[in-house]
Amino acid sequence: MSEDLQNQIDQTIRELEEKASTGDSEAQSDLFVFLNAKAMEEYDQSIFDRAEEMLIRSAEAGWPEAVEQMKMQPKRHRAFAGRLQRNAKS
């Protein structure tokens, strides 16, 4: 990934973090998407946990996309755990 693209992604995450901290459920849902991808790329449990926290908050607030995404969360847990396990063996 180019440095410029990574900088744009990081900036977007910072902006979403700010909105999400005010309870903006759309921003929380969008932040989940970015953080989940980042957790998968970096094999980072703490980022994955933060992503899940944002998803749960957004779903609890009734944001439709988050409510739908919650249905996939058990599969995401398994996929992430498998990814961590494979990475640990490398």
N, C-alpha and C positions, 0 to 999 in steps of 0.2 A: 504494500500500500504506500502511496506517495506521502511524503511528509506534509504536503499541503492538504491533502484529503484528511489525514489524521488530525491535523490542526483544526479543520472544519468540524470534524466529528467531536473532538474534545470541546470545542466552543459550544456546539449544540448541546452536549451533555451538561455543561455548566449552566446554560440558559434554562434547560429543562429542570435541573436541580433547583434552581431559584424558584421557578413557578410551582414545582411539585411541593416545595416546602411550605407554600401558602395554602395547600390543599386542592390545587387544581388537578382534578381527576384525569383530564385529558393529558396533561403534562406528565402525570405519574404513569399513565399507560404508555405514552411515547418513550419515557425514560426507561421503563421496563425493557422495551425492545432494544434500545441502544446498550443498556447495561448487560442484558442477557447475551447479546452478541459479543460484547467485550469479555465477559466472563468465559465464554466458550473459547474465544481466541487466546486468552491469557491463562486459562486453566486456574482461575481465581475464585475460590469458594466465597470469599467475602463479597466480591462483586456480584456473584450469583445470588447470594442471600439478600443483598441490597435491591437487586432487580426484582426478586420475589416479593420483597416488602412493598415495593412500589406497585406491583401488580395487585397485591392483596388490598392495599389502600384504595386503589382505583376501582377495583371490583366492588368493594364494600360501599363505595360512594355511588355505585350503580352505573359506572361508565360501561356502555354496551360491549365495546371491544375487549375490555378487561374481563368482563364477566365471561365472554366466550373463551378468552385465552386461559382462564382458570381451569377450564375443562382439560387442557393439555398439560397442566403443570405436573401431574404425576409422571407423565412420559418424559418431560424435560428433566425432572429429578433423576430418573434412571439414565437418561442420555448423558447428563453432566457427570454423574457418578462413574459411568463407564469411561467417559473421556478422561477423567482424572486418573482412573485406574490404569488405562492404557499409557497415559503420559508418564506415570510413575514407573512403569516397567521399561520405559525407553532409556 
